[in-house]
């Protein structure tokens, strides 16, 4: 029974995408995108394993920490620690993941639900793979590791979780989700008058996550900046790479002879309706 249900779900999704994607600005290739999405999901799982197996700081490494070794752009955040800010950052972070679901209230997008959701999974998997491998392979102490006020326990400061400051995963994932939503809405509604506010909201939500993550002592400014840029770029570029080519418009070189008998060479534009 479970196998039949799974098979039905797969066939339904396949039919949904292929039957309704004619009105979509995107195209989905089951082979290419299947490999891409699968690699992204497996890659993110592999990155998580690397993160989990990171070593805690040794006492020698901990004792060698020096705020003066931090670059001047980030130094001001060293020692930050706020549980309140950390909890508050989860609110816009969670909302950002749900933001693409708001797109389904748009009739055109709702007609292509299967395709958009799969594209969303592919986009998030891409961000997850990039982040988990980076955070797993690069050690950088979080700002709270430098908190010597006594509010942050020694065990927390020395744990492997404290070595995952670079780069900001919450910000990257949040930016991926919101910019994906803005990009998809704009591609389905190129003439919409409210696109400015959609993009403004897409930019503001991960920015608020970035601010709160710095206040929480989870990341430095350069960490959240890189996370923001990479997340936004992924959210925009993955849908862009899936846009349909306009096969109705062709530009090609041509030669011929005019009515007066003169030869000519030029470029021809063919538009098929």
C-alpha positions as CSV (number, residue, x, y, z in Angstrom):
1,X,0.0,0.0,0.0
2,X,2.8,2.4,0.9
3,X,4.6,1.6,-2.4
4,X,1.4,2.3,-4.4
5,X,0.9,5.6,-2.5
6,X,4.5,6.7,-3.3
7,X,4.1,5.7,-6.9
8,X,0.8,7.6,-7.2
9,X,2.5,10.7,-5.6
10,X,5.4,10.5,-8.1
11,X,3.1,10.1,-11.1
12,X,0.8,12.9,-9.9
13,X,3.7,15.3,-9.4
14,X,5.1,14.3,-12.8
15,X,1.7,14.9,-14.5
16,X,1.2,18.1,-12.6
17,X,4.4,19.6,-13.8
18,X,4.3,18.5,-17.4
19,X,0.6,19.3,-17.9
20,X,0.6,22.8,-16.4
21,X,4.1,24.1,-17.0
22,X,3.1,25.6,-20.4
23,X,2.0,28.7,-18.6
24,X,5.2,28.9,-16.6
25,X,8.3,30.9,-17.5
26,X,10.4,28.0,-16.3
27,X,11.3,24.6,-17.6
28,X,12.1,21.5,-15.6
29,X,14.2,18.6,-16.9
30,X,13.8,15.5,-14.9
31,X,17.2,14.2,-15.7
32,X,19.3,17.3,-15.1
33,X,17.2,18.7,-12.3
34,X,16.8,15.3,-10.7
35,X,20.6,14.9,-10.5
36,X,21.0,18.5,-9.3
37,X,18.4,18.2,-6.6
38,X,19.7,14.8,-5.5
39,X,23.2,15.9,-5.4
40,X,22.1,18.9,-3.3
41,X,20.3,16.8,-0.8
42,X,23.1,14.3,-0.5
43,X,25.6,17.1,-0.3
44,X,23.9,18.8,2.5
45,X,23.6,15.5,4.4
46,X,27.3,14.9,3.9
47,X,28.1,18.5,5.1
48,X,26.0,17.9,8.2
49,X,28.0,14.8,9.0
50,X,31.2,16.9,8.7
51,X,29.8,19.5,11.0
52,X,28.8,16.9,13.6
53,X,32.2,15.4,13.6
54,X,34.1,18.7,14.1
55,X,36.4,18.7,17.2
56,X,35.8,20.9,20.2
57,X,38.5,23.5,20.9
58,X,41.4,22.3,22.9
59,X,42.4,24.3,26.0
60,X,45.5,25.5,24.3
61,X,43.5,26.8,21.3
62,X,41.1,28.5,23.7
63,X,43.8,30.2,25.6
64,X,45.4,31.5,22.4
65,X,42.2,33.3,21.4
66,X,42.8,37.1,21.2
67,X,40.3,39.7,20.2
68,X,43.0,41.8,18.7
69,X,43.5,39.0,16.1
70,X,40.1,39.7,14.7
71,X,39.9,42.1,11.7
72,X,38.8,45.6,12.5
73,X,35.5,45.2,10.6
74,X,34.3,42.4,12.9
75,X,36.1,43.1,16.2
76,X,33.3,45.2,17.7
77,X,31.0,42.1,17.7
78,X,33.4,39.9,19.7
79,X,31.9,39.0,23.0
80,X,28.3,39.5,22.0
81,X,25.9,37.2,23.7
82,X,22.1,37.4,23.8
83,X,19.7,34.5,24.2
84,X,16.8,36.9,23.5
85,X,18.2,38.0,20.2
86,X,18.9,34.4,19.3
87,X,15.3,33.4,19.9
88,X,14.0,36.5,18.1
89,X,16.1,35.7,15.0
90,X,14.1,32.4,14.7
91,X,10.9,34.3,13.9
92,X,11.9,36.0,10.6
93,X,14.0,33.0,9.8
94,X,10.9,30.7,10.1
95,X,8.7,33.2,8.2
96,X,11.3,33.4,5.3
97,X,10.9,29.6,4.7
98,X,7.1,30.0,4.4
99,X,7.3,33.1,2.2
100,X,7.3,31.1,-1.1
101,X,4.1,29.5,-0.1
102,X,2.4,32.9,-0.3
103,X,3.1,32.7,-4.0
104,X,0.4,30.0,-4.3
105,X,-2.2,32.7,-3.8
106,X,-1.2,33.9,-7.3
107,X,-3.4,32.1,-9.9
108,X,-0.6,31.7,-12.5
109,X,1.8,30.4,-9.9
110,X,-0.8,28.2,-8.3
111,X,-1.3,26.5,-11.7
112,X,2.3,25.5,-11.6
113,X,2.5,24.4,-7.9
114,X,4.4,21.2,-8.5
115,X,7.1,22.8,-10.6
116,X,7.6,25.8,-8.3
117,X,7.9,23.6,-5.2
118,X,10.4,21.3,-6.8
119,X,12.4,24.3,-7.9
120,X,12.3,25.7,-4.4
121,X,13.6,22.4,-3.0
122,X,16.4,22.4,-5.6
123,X,17.3,26.0,-4.6
124,X,17.4,25.3,-0.9
125,X,19.4,22.2,-1.4
126,X,22.0,24.2,-3.3
127,X,22.3,26.7,-0.5
128,X,22.4,23.9,2.1
129,X,25.3,22.1,0.4
130,X,27.4,25.2,0.1
131,X,26.8,26.2,3.7
132,X,27.3,22.9,5.4
133,X,30.5,22.1,3.6
134,X,31.9,25.5,4.4
135,X,30.9,25.5,8.0
136,X,32.1,21.9,8.4
137,X,35.5,22.5,6.9
138,X,36.3,26.0,8.2
139,X,36.9,26.8,11.8
140,X,36.1,30.3,13.0
141,X,35.1,31.1,16.6
142,X,31.7,32.7,17.0
143,X,31.5,36.1,18.8
144,X,30.1,34.5,22.0
145,X,33.3,32.4,22.3
146,X,35.0,35.7,23.3
147,X,32.4,36.4,26.0
148,X,34.4,36.4,29.3
149,X,31.6,38.0,31.3
150,X,30.6,34.7,32.8
151,X,27.2,34.6,31.1
152,X,28.5,32.0,28.6
153,X,29.7,28.7,30.0
154,X,33.2,27.5,29.3
155,X,31.8,24.3,27.8
156,X,29.7,26.2,25.3
157,X,32.6,28.5,24.4
158,X,34.8,25.5,23.7
159,X,32.3,23.3,21.9
160,X,32.5,22.5,18.2
161,X,29.3,24.5,17.6
162,X,31.3,27.6,18.7
163,X,33.6,27.1,15.7
164,X,30.9,27.5,13.0
165,X,30.8,31.3,12.7
166,X,31.8,31.3,9.0
167,X,29.5,31.8,7.3
168,X,25.9,32.6,8.5
169,X,23.7,29.7,7.6
170,X,20.5,31.2,9.0
171,X,21.0,34.3,6.9
172,X,21.9,32.4,3.8
173,X,18.9,30.2,4.0
174,X,16.6,33.1,4.8
175,X,17.9,35.1,1.8
176,X,17.6,32.1,-0.5
177,X,13.9,31.7,0.4
178,X,12.8,35.3,0.2
179,X,14.7,36.2,-2.9
180,X,13.5,33.0,-4.5
181,X,9.9,34.1,-3.8
182,X,10.5,37.6,-5.2
183,X,12.2,36.2,-8.3
184,X,9.5,33.7,-9.0
185,X,6.7,36.3,-8.4
186,X,8.5,38.8,-10.8
187,X,9.0,36.2,-13.5
188,X,5.3,35.2,-13.4
189,X,4.2,38.8,-13.1
190,X,6.7,40.9,-15.1
191,X,4.3,43.9,-15.3
192,X,3.1,43.8,-11.7
193,X,3.0,47.3,-10.2
194,X,3.9,46.1,-6.6
195,X,7.2,44.4,-7.5
196,X,9.2,47.0,-5.6
197,X,7.6,46.1,-2.3
198,X,8.0,42.4,-3.0
199,X,11.7,42.9,-3.5
200,X,12.0,45.3,-0.5
201,X,10.4,42.6,1.7
202,X,12.7,40.0,0.3
203,X,15.7,42.1,1.2
204,X,14.4,43.2,4.7
205,X,13.6,39.8,6.2
206,X,17.1,38.2,5.9
207,X,18.6,41.6,6.9
208,X,16.7,41.4,10.2
209,X,17.9,37.8,10.7
210,X,21.5,39.0,10.1
211,X,21.2,41.8,12.6
212,X,19.8,39.6,15.3
213,X,22.4,36.9,14.7
214,X,25.1,39.4,15.3
215,X,23.4,40.7,18.4
216,X,23.1,37.0,19.6
217,X,26.8,36.5,19.3
218,X,26.4,33.8,16.6
219,X,28.2,35.6,13.8
220,X,30.4,38.5,12.8
221,X,29.5,41.1,10.2
222,X,31.5,39.5,7.5
223,X,29.8,36.1,8.2
224,X,26.3,37.5,7.7
225,X,27.3,39.6,4.8
226,X,28.6,36.6,2.9
227,X,25.6,34.5,3.9
228,X,23.3,37.2,2.7
229,X,25.0,37.6,-0.7
230,X,25.3,33.9,-1.4
231,X,21.8,33.2,-0.3
232,X,20.3,36.0,-2.4
233,X,22.4,35.0,-5.4
234,X,21.2,31.4,-5.2
235,X,17.6,32.4,-4.7
236,X,17.8,34.5,-7.9
237,X,20.1,32.5,-10.1
238,X,18.6,29.1,-9.8
239,X,15.2,30.2,-11.1
240,X,16.9,32.3,-13.7
241,X,18.8,29.3,-15.0
242,X,15.5,27.5,-15.5
243,X,13.8,30.2,-17.6
244,X,12.5,29.0,-20.9
245,X,14.3,30.1,-24.0
246,X,12.2,32.2,-26.3
247,X,12.0,29.9,-29.3
248,X,9.5,32.3,-31.0
249,X,12.3,34.9,-31.6
250,X,15.2,34.1,-33.9
251,X,18.0,36.3,-34.9
252,X,20.3,35.1,-37.8
253,X,22.6,36.4,-40.5
254,X,21.1,36.8,-44.0
255,X,22.1,37.8,-47.5
256,X,20.0,38.5,-50.6
257,X,19.3,40.9,-53.5
258,X,17.1,44.0,-53.3
259,X,14.5,44.9,-55.8
260,X,17.0,47.3,-57.4
261,X,19.4,44.4,-58.0
262,X,21.8,45.3,-55.2
263,X,23.2,42.6,-53.0
264,X,22.9,43.0,-49.2
265,X,24.1,41.3,-46.0
266,X,22.6,41.8,-42.6
267,X,20.9,40.3,-39.6
268,X,17.3,39.2,-39.7
269,X,14.8,39.0,-36.9
270,X,12.0,36.4,-37.1
271,X,9.1,36.5,-34.7
272,X,6.7,33.6,-34.8
273,X,3.1,33.9,-33.4
